[in-house]
Amino acid sequence: MSLLFLMIDCGGHLPAFHPEFVCNGNPGMSIKLTLATLGLTVIALPSALRAFIIEKFDGKY
């Protein structure tokens, strides 16, 4: 996701794959979007683990 956000900020180019390309976009937005994605992951993880555990042990105890 971070690479996608960086590519959006840099006009469709990734600086790592184009060494001569300099990103003149707003890389601060990539950081914000990455932190938002990580935040949503942290929020969703407990529910996903709960669903996994319920499915895995359903009917065995």
PyMOL Python script that loads the backbone (N, CA, C, O; Angstrom):
from pymol import cmd

cmd.read_pdbstr("""\
ATOM      1  N   MET A   1       0.829  -1.190   0.000  1.00  0.00           N
ATOM      2  CA  MET A   1       0.000   0.000   0.000  1.00  0.00           C
ATOM      3  C   MET A   1       0.872   1.253   0.000  1.00  0.00           C
ATOM      4  O   MET A   1       0.562   2.232  -0.678  1.00  0.00           O
ATOM      5  N   SER A   2       1.965   1.217   0.765  1.00  0.00           N
ATOM      6  CA  SER A   2       2.835   2.387   0.827  1.00  0.00           C
ATOM      7  C   SER A   2       3.410   2.721  -0.540  1.00  0.00           C
ATOM      8  O   SER A   2       3.496   3.890  -0.916  1.00  0.00           O
ATOM      9  N   LEU A   3       3.802   1.694  -1.283  1.00  0.00           N
ATOM     10  CA  LEU A   3       4.335   1.938  -2.628  1.00  0.00           C
ATOM     11  C   LEU A   3       3.275   2.533  -3.542  1.00  0.00           C
ATOM     12  O   LEU A   3       3.576   3.405  -4.357  1.00  0.00           O
ATOM     13  N   LEU A   4       2.043   2.072  -3.413  1.00  0.00           N
ATOM     14  CA  LEU A   4       0.956   2.624  -4.218  1.00  0.00           C
ATOM     15  C   LEU A   4       0.746   4.096  -3.903  1.00  0.00           C
ATOM     16  O   LEU A   4       0.599   4.912  -4.812  1.00  0.00           O
ATOM     17  N   PHE A   5       0.730   4.442  -2.609  1.00  0.00           N
ATOM     18  CA  PHE A   5       0.541   5.838  -2.225  1.00  0.00           C
ATOM     19  C   PHE A   5       1.708   6.700  -2.693  1.00  0.00           C
ATOM     20  O   PHE A   5       1.508   7.833  -3.130  1.00  0.00           O
ATOM     21  N   LEU A   6       2.933   6.165  -2.603  1.00  0.00           N
ATOM     22  CA  LEU A   6       4.094   6.914  -3.077  1.00  0.00           C
ATOM     23  C   LEU A   6       4.020   7.123  -4.586  1.00  0.00           C
ATOM     24  O   LEU A   6       4.360   8.195  -5.087  1.00  0.00           O
ATOM     25  N   MET A   7       3.577   6.102  -5.305  1.00  0.00           N
ATOM     26  CA  MET A   7       3.445   6.223  -6.753  1.00  0.00           C
ATOM     27  C   MET A   7       2.395   7.274  -7.115  1.00  0.00           C
ATOM     28  O   MET A   7       2.582   8.020  -8.076  1.00  0.00           O
ATOM     29  N   ILE A   8       1.306   7.344  -6.370  1.00  0.00           N
ATOM     30  CA  ILE A   8       0.284   8.359  -6.612  1.00  0.00           C
ATOM     31  C   ILE A   8       0.871   9.748  -6.395  1.00  0.00           C
ATOM     32  O   ILE A   8       0.642  10.653  -7.197  1.00  0.00           O
ATOM     33  N   ASP A   9       1.629   9.919  -5.310  1.00  0.00           N
ATOM     34  CA  ASP A   9       2.232  11.212  -5.010  1.00  0.00           C
ATOM     35  C   ASP A   9       3.260  11.629  -6.053  1.00  0.00           C
ATOM     36  O   ASP A   9       3.424  12.819  -6.322  1.00  0.00           O
ATOM     37  N   CYS A  10       3.946  10.665  -6.635  1.00  0.00           N
ATOM     38  CA  CYS A  10       5.034  10.975  -7.568  1.00  0.00           C
ATOM     39  C   CYS A  10       4.590  10.906  -9.022  1.00  0.00           C
ATOM     40  O   CYS A  10       5.434  10.741  -9.903  1.00  0.00           O
ATOM     41  N   GLY A  11       3.345  11.022  -9.293  1.00  0.00           N
ATOM     42  CA  GLY A  11       2.857  11.073 -10.670  1.00  0.00           C
ATOM     43  C   GLY A  11       2.988   9.779 -11.441  1.00  0.00           C
ATOM     44  O   GLY A  11       3.209   9.799 -12.651  1.00  0.00           O
ATOM     45  N   GLY A  12       2.855   8.661 -10.766  1.00  0.00           N
ATOM     46  CA  GLY A  12       2.882   7.371 -11.448  1.00  0.00           C
ATOM     47  C   GLY A  12       4.257   6.753 -11.582  1.00  0.00           C
ATOM     48  O   GLY A  12       4.396   5.724 -12.243  1.00  0.00           O
ATOM     49  N   HIS A  13       5.271   7.335 -10.984  1.00  0.00           N
ATOM     50  CA  HIS A  13       6.630   6.787 -11.037  1.00  0.00           C
ATOM     51  C   HIS A  13       7.107   6.480  -9.627  1.00  0.00           C
ATOM     52  O   HIS A  13       6.793   7.198  -8.677  1.00  0.00           O
ATOM     53  N   LEU A  14       7.868   5.407  -9.507  1.00  0.00           N
ATOM     54  CA  LEU A  14       8.486   5.088  -8.228  1.00  0.00           C
ATOM     55  C   LEU A  14       9.964   5.458  -8.308  1.00  0.00           C
ATOM     56  O   LEU A  14      10.671   4.946  -9.175  1.00  0.00           O
ATOM     57  N   PRO A  15      10.449   6.331  -7.431  1.00  0.00           N
ATOM     58  CA  PRO A  15      11.848   6.753  -7.484  1.00  0.00           C
ATOM     59  C   PRO A  15      12.833   5.593  -7.390  1.00  0.00           C
ATOM     60  O   PRO A  15      13.931   5.681  -7.941  1.00  0.00           O
ATOM     61  N   ALA A  16      12.472   4.513  -6.711  1.00  0.00           N
ATOM     62  CA  ALA A  16      13.386   3.374  -6.579  1.00  0.00           C
ATOM     63  C   ALA A  16      13.649   2.699  -7.925  1.00  0.00           C
ATOM     64  O   ALA A  16      14.732   2.155  -8.140  1.00  0.00           O
ATOM     65  N   PHE A  17      12.671   2.729  -8.832  1.00  0.00           N
ATOM     66  CA  PHE A  17      12.819   2.077 -10.129  1.00  0.00           C
ATOM     67  C   PHE A  17      13.319   3.024 -11.209  1.00  0.00           C
ATOM     68  O   PHE A  17      13.707   2.580 -12.290  1.00  0.00           O
ATOM     69  N   HIS A  18      13.316   4.300 -10.937  1.00  0.00           N
ATOM     70  CA  HIS A  18      13.817   5.317 -11.859  1.00  0.00           C
ATOM     71  C   HIS A  18      14.796   6.197 -11.087  1.00  0.00           C
ATOM     72  O   HIS A  18      14.410   7.255 -10.590  1.00  0.00           O
ATOM     73  N   PRO A  19      16.062   5.776 -10.979  1.00  0.00           N
ATOM     74  CA  PRO A  19      17.012   6.506 -10.131  1.00  0.00           C
ATOM     75  C   PRO A  19      17.185   7.975 -10.515  1.00  0.00           C
ATOM     76  O   PRO A  19      17.459   8.802  -9.645  1.00  0.00           O
ATOM     77  N   GLU A  20      17.034   8.316 -11.783  1.00  0.00           N
ATOM     78  CA  GLU A  20      17.200   9.715 -12.191  1.00  0.00           C
ATOM     79  C   GLU A  20      15.949  10.551 -11.931  1.00  0.00           C
ATOM     80  O   GLU A  20      15.996  11.778 -12.018  1.00  0.00           O
ATOM     81  N   PHE A  21      14.836   9.899 -11.614  1.00  0.00           N
ATOM     82  CA  PHE A  21      13.578  10.599 -11.374  1.00  0.00           C
ATOM     83  C   PHE A  21      13.551  11.156  -9.956  1.00  0.00           C
ATOM     84  O   PHE A  21      13.857  10.448  -8.997  1.00  0.00           O
ATOM     85  N   VAL A  22      13.186  12.415  -9.830  1.00  0.00           N
ATOM     86  CA  VAL A  22      13.040  13.053  -8.530  1.00  0.00           C
ATOM     87  C   VAL A  22      11.559  13.339  -8.315  1.00  0.00           C
ATOM     88  O   VAL A  22      10.916  13.982  -9.146  1.00  0.00           O
ATOM     89  N   CYS A  23      11.033  12.867  -7.216  1.00  0.00           N
ATOM     90  CA  CYS A  23       9.622  13.069  -6.920  1.00  0.00           C
ATOM     91  C   CYS A  23       9.415  14.481  -6.403  1.00  0.00           C
ATOM     92  O   CYS A  23       9.937  14.845  -5.349  1.00  0.00           O
ATOM     93  N   ASN A  24       8.662  15.271  -7.136  1.00  0.00           N
ATOM     94  CA  ASN A  24       8.344  16.628  -6.713  1.00  0.00           C
ATOM     95  C   ASN A  24       6.921  16.723  -6.183  1.00  0.00           C
ATOM     96  O   ASN A  24       6.368  17.815  -6.050  1.00  0.00           O
ATOM     97  N   GLY A  25       6.343  15.583  -5.887  1.00  0.00           N
ATOM     98  CA  GLY A  25       4.974  15.559  -5.374  1.00  0.00           C
ATOM     99  C   GLY A  25       4.945  15.943  -3.912  1.00  0.00           C
ATOM    100  O   GLY A  25       5.795  16.692  -3.433  1.00  0.00           O
ATOM    101  N   ASN A  26       3.978  15.431  -3.225  1.00  0.00           N
ATOM    102  CA  ASN A  26       3.828  15.720  -1.806  1.00  0.00           C
ATOM    103  C   ASN A  26       4.015  14.421  -1.038  1.00  0.00           C
ATOM    104  O   ASN A  26       3.028  13.771  -0.694  1.00  0.00           O
ATOM    105  N   PRO A  27       5.269  14.020  -0.756  1.00  0.00           N
ATOM    106  CA  PRO A  27       5.477  12.735  -0.090  1.00  0.00           C
ATOM    107  C   PRO A  27       4.902  12.682   1.316  1.00  0.00           C
ATOM    108  O   PRO A  27       4.751  11.597   1.878  1.00  0.00           O
ATOM    109  N   GLY A  28       4.580  13.827   1.893  1.00  0.00           N
ATOM    110  CA  GLY A  28       3.946  13.821   3.208  1.00  0.00           C
ATOM    111  C   GLY A  28       2.595  13.134   3.172  1.00  0.00           C
ATOM    112  O   GLY A  28       2.181  12.536   4.165  1.00  0.00           O
ATOM    113  N   MET A  29       1.899  13.208   2.044  1.00  0.00           N
ATOM    114  CA  MET A  29       0.607  12.545   1.912  1.00  0.00           C
ATOM    115  C   MET A  29       0.783  11.034   1.943  1.00  0.00           C
ATOM    116  O   MET A  29      -0.069  10.335   2.491  1.00  0.00           O
ATOM    117  N   SER A  30       1.858  10.514   1.376  1.00  0.00           N
ATOM    118  CA  SER A  30       2.112   9.071   1.421  1.00  0.00           C
ATOM    119  C   SER A  30       2.250   8.604   2.857  1.00  0.00           C
ATOM    120  O   SER A  30       1.731   7.552   3.231  1.00  0.00           O
ATOM    121  N   ILE A  31       2.950   9.390   3.656  1.00  0.00           N
ATOM    122  CA  ILE A  31       3.129   9.021   5.058  1.00  0.00           C
ATOM    123  C   ILE A  31       1.787   9.017   5.776  1.00  0.00           C
ATOM    124  O   ILE A  31       1.508   8.114   6.565  1.00  0.00           O
ATOM    125  N   LYS A  32       0.962  10.010   5.511  1.00  0.00           N
ATOM    126  CA  LYS A  32      -0.353  10.072   6.154  1.00  0.00           C
ATOM    127  C   LYS A  32      -1.233   8.894   5.747  1.00  0.00           C
ATOM    128  O   LYS A  32      -1.895   8.287   6.588  1.00  0.00           O
ATOM    129  N   LEU A  33      -1.237   8.575   4.460  1.00  0.00           N
ATOM    130  CA  LEU A  33      -2.064   7.469   3.986  1.00  0.00           C
ATOM    131  C   LEU A  33      -1.545   6.129   4.513  1.00  0.00           C
ATOM    132  O   LEU A  33      -2.336   5.243   4.836  1.00  0.00           O
ATOM    133  N   THR A  34      -0.218   5.978   4.602  1.00  0.00           N
ATOM    134  CA  THR A  34       0.352   4.753   5.146  1.00  0.00           C
ATOM    135  C   THR A  34      -0.016   4.596   6.612  1.00  0.00           C
ATOM    136  O   THR A  34      -0.387   3.502   7.039  1.00  0.00           O
ATOM    137  N   LEU A  35       0.079   5.662   7.386  1.00  0.00           N
ATOM    138  CA  LEU A  35      -0.306   5.595   8.797  1.00  0.00           C
ATOM    139  C   LEU A  35      -1.794   5.289   8.955  1.00  0.00           C
ATOM    140  O   LEU A  35      -2.191   4.559   9.864  1.00  0.00           O
ATOM    141  N   ALA A  36      -2.610   5.848   8.070  1.00  0.00           N
ATOM    142  CA  ALA A  36      -4.048   5.549   8.120  1.00  0.00           C
ATOM    143  C   ALA A  36      -4.300   4.072   7.818  1.00  0.00           C
ATOM    144  O   ALA A  36      -5.130   3.441   8.472  1.00  0.00           O
ATOM    145  N   THR A  37      -3.589   3.518   6.834  1.00  0.00           N
ATOM    146  CA  THR A  37      -3.735   2.104   6.500  1.00  0.00           C
ATOM    147  C   THR A  37      -3.298   1.225   7.661  1.00  0.00           C
ATOM    148  O   THR A  37      -3.968   0.245   7.987  1.00  0.00           O
ATOM    149  N   LEU A  38      -2.180   1.570   8.284  1.00  0.00           N
ATOM    150  CA  LEU A  38      -1.723   0.802   9.445  1.00  0.00           C
ATOM    151  C   LEU A  38      -2.706   0.906  10.603  1.00  0.00           C
ATOM    152  O   LEU A  38      -2.942  -0.070  11.315  1.00  0.00           O
ATOM    153  N   GLY A  39      -3.275   2.084  10.787  1.00  0.00           N
ATOM    154  CA  GLY A  39      -4.271   2.260  11.837  1.00  0.00           C
ATOM    155  C   GLY A  39      -5.490   1.399  11.609  1.00  0.00           C
ATOM    156  O   GLY A  39      -5.992   0.771  12.541  1.00  0.00           O
ATOM    157  N   LEU A  40      -5.975   1.361  10.377  1.00  0.00           N
ATOM    158  CA  LEU A  40      -7.132   0.520  10.072  1.00  0.00           C
ATOM    159  C   LEU A  40      -6.809  -0.954  10.246  1.00  0.00           C
ATOM    160  O   LEU A  40      -7.666  -1.734  10.660  1.00  0.00           O
ATOM    161  N   THR A  41      -5.576  -1.341   9.933  1.00  0.00           N
ATOM    162  CA  THR A  41      -5.164  -2.726  10.128  1.00  0.00           C
ATOM    163  C   THR A  41      -5.173  -3.083  11.605  1.00  0.00           C
ATOM    164  O   THR A  41      -5.649  -4.151  11.990  1.00  0.00           O
ATOM    165  N   VAL A  42      -4.645  -2.185  12.434  1.00  0.00           N
ATOM    166  CA  VAL A  42      -4.615  -2.434  13.876  1.00  0.00           C
ATOM    167  C   VAL A  42      -6.034  -2.535  14.434  1.00  0.00           C
ATOM    168  O   VAL A  42      -6.299  -3.348  15.319  1.00  0.00           O
ATOM    169  N   ILE A  43      -6.929  -1.722  13.925  1.00  0.00           N
ATOM    170  CA  ILE A  43      -8.315  -1.759  14.388  1.00  0.00           C
ATOM    171  C   ILE A  43      -8.996  -3.059  13.964  1.00  0.00           C
ATOM    172  O   ILE A  43      -9.758  -3.635  14.740  1.00  0.00           O
ATOM    173  N   ALA A  44      -8.732  -3.527  12.747  1.00  0.00           N
ATOM    174  CA  ALA A  44      -9.409  -4.715  12.220  1.00  0.00           C
ATOM    175  C   ALA A  44      -8.797  -6.022  12.705  1.00  0.00           C
ATOM    176  O   ALA A  44      -9.467  -7.055  12.686  1.00  0.00           O
ATOM    177  N   LEU A  45      -7.538  -6.001  13.141  1.00  0.00           N
ATOM    178  CA  LEU A  45      -6.847  -7.237  13.493  1.00  0.00           C
ATOM    179  C   LEU A  45      -7.514  -8.020  14.627  1.00  0.00           C
ATOM    180  O   LEU A  45      -7.666  -9.233  14.484  1.00  0.00           O
ATOM    181  N   PRO A  46      -7.920  -7.414  15.734  1.00  0.00           N
ATOM    182  CA  PRO A  46      -8.562  -8.216  16.793  1.00  0.00           C
ATOM    183  C   PRO A  46      -9.830  -8.933  16.328  1.00  0.00           C
ATOM    184  O   PRO A  46     -10.061 -10.081  16.708  1.00  0.00           O
ATOM    185  N   SER A  47     -10.637  -8.283  15.527  1.00  0.00           N
ATOM    186  CA  SER A  47     -11.856  -8.929  15.021  1.00  0.00           C
ATOM    187  C   SER A  47     -11.513 -10.084  14.089  1.00  0.00           C
ATOM    188  O   SER A  47     -12.162 -11.130  14.125  1.00  0.00           O
ATOM    189  N   ALA A  48     -10.502  -9.898  13.261  1.00  0.00           N
ATOM    190  CA  ALA A  48     -10.090 -10.967  12.349  1.00  0.00           C
ATOM    191  C   ALA A  48      -9.533 -12.160  13.122  1.00  0.00           C
ATOM    192  O   ALA A  48      -9.830 -13.307  12.788  1.00  0.00           O
ATOM    193  N   LEU A  49      -8.733 -11.900  14.144  1.00  0.00           N
ATOM    194  CA  LEU A  49      -8.206 -12.992  14.960  1.00  0.00           C
ATOM    195  C   LEU A  49      -9.321 -13.708  15.708  1.00  0.00           C
ATOM    196  O   LEU A  49      -9.305 -14.933  15.824  1.00  0.00           O
ATOM    197  N   ARG A  50     -10.279 -12.958  16.210  1.00  0.00           N
ATOM    198  CA  ARG A  50     -11.417 -13.561  16.913  1.00  0.00           C
ATOM    199  C   ARG A  50     -12.201 -14.472  15.974  1.00  0.00           C
ATOM    200  O   ARG A  50     -12.544 -15.596  16.340  1.00  0.00           O
ATOM    201  N   ALA A  51     -12.482 -13.994  14.778  1.00  0.00           N
ATOM    202  CA  ALA A  51     -13.211 -14.806  13.800  1.00  0.00           C
ATOM    203  C   ALA A  51     -12.423 -16.056  13.422  1.00  0.00           C
ATOM    204  O   ALA A  51     -13.003 -17.130  13.261  1.00  0.00           O
ATOM    205  N   PHE A  52     -11.098 -15.925  13.280  1.00  0.00           N
ATOM    206  CA  PHE A  52     -10.260 -17.068  12.946  1.00  0.00           C
ATOM    207  C   PHE A  52     -10.291 -18.107  14.066  1.00  0.00           C
ATOM    208  O   PHE A  52     -10.433 -19.302  13.807  1.00  0.00           O
ATOM    209  N   ILE A  53     -10.158 -17.648  15.305  1.00  0.00           N
ATOM    210  CA  ILE A  53     -10.147 -18.582  16.440  1.00  0.00           C
ATOM    211  C   ILE A  53     -11.503 -19.273  16.591  1.00  0.00           C
ATOM    212  O   ILE A  53     -11.559 -20.477  16.842  1.00  0.00           O
ATOM    213  N   ILE A  54     -12.579 -18.530  16.441  1.00  0.00           N
ATOM    214  CA  ILE A  54     -13.923 -19.127  16.537  1.00  0.00           C
ATOM    215  C   ILE A  54     -14.107 -20.176  15.452  1.00  0.00           C
ATOM    216  O   ILE A  54     -14.633 -21.256  15.721  1.00  0.00           O
ATOM    217  N   GLU A  55     -13.683 -19.872  14.232  1.00  0.00           N
ATOM    218  CA  GLU A  55     -13.828 -20.820  13.116  1.00  0.00           C
ATOM    219  C   GLU A  55     -12.956 -22.050  13.330  1.00  0.00           C
ATOM    220  O   GLU A  55     -13.384 -23.173  13.064  1.00  0.00           O
ATOM    221  N   LYS A  56     -11.744 -21.841  13.807  1.00  0.00           N
ATOM    222  CA  LYS A  56     -10.809 -22.946  13.975  1.00  0.00           C
ATOM    223  C   LYS A  56     -11.251 -23.914  15.065  1.00  0.00           C
ATOM    224  O   LYS A  56     -11.142 -25.129  14.902  1.00  0.00           O
ATOM    225  N   PHE A  57     -11.751 -23.375  16.179  1.00  0.00           N
ATOM    226  CA  PHE A  57     -12.099 -24.225  17.309  1.00  0.00           C
ATOM    227  C   PHE A  57     -13.596 -24.465  17.449  1.00  0.00           C
ATOM    228  O   PHE A  57     -14.027 -25.006  18.468  1.00  0.00           O
ATOM    229  N   ASP A  58     -14.395 -24.087  16.475  1.00  0.00           N
ATOM    230  CA  ASP A  58     -15.838 -24.271  16.553  1.00  0.00           C
ATOM    231  C   ASP A  58     -16.188 -25.754  16.538  1.00  0.00           C
ATOM    232  O   ASP A  58     -15.829 -26.490  15.619  1.00  0.00           O
ATOM    233  N   GLY A  59     -16.885 -26.160  17.561  1.00  0.00           N
ATOM    234  CA  GLY A  59     -17.339 -27.535  17.622  1.00  0.00           C
ATOM    235  C   GLY A  59     -16.344 -28.508  18.212  1.00  0.00           C
ATOM    236  O   GLY A  59     -16.696 -29.670  18.415  1.00  0.00           O
ATOM    237  N   LYS A  60     -15.120 -28.099  18.498  1.00  0.00           N
ATOM    238  CA  LYS A  60     -14.121 -29.017  19.049  1.00  0.00           C
ATOM    239  C   LYS A  60     -14.166 -29.038  20.568  1.00  0.00           C
ATOM    240  O   LYS A  60     -13.651 -29.971  21.184  1.00  0.00           O
ATOM    241  N   TYR A  61     -14.774 -28.022  21.187  1.00  0.00           N
ATOM    242  CA  TYR A  61     -14.821 -27.979  22.661  1.00  0.00           C
ATOM    243  C   TYR A  61     -16.235 -27.815  23.133  1.00  0.00           C
ATOM    244  O   TYR A  61     -16.481 -27.758  24.338  1.00  0.00           O
TER     245      TYR A  61
END
""", "prot")
cmd.dss("prot")
cmd.show_as("cartoon", "prot")
cmd.util.cbc("prot")
cmd.orient("prot")
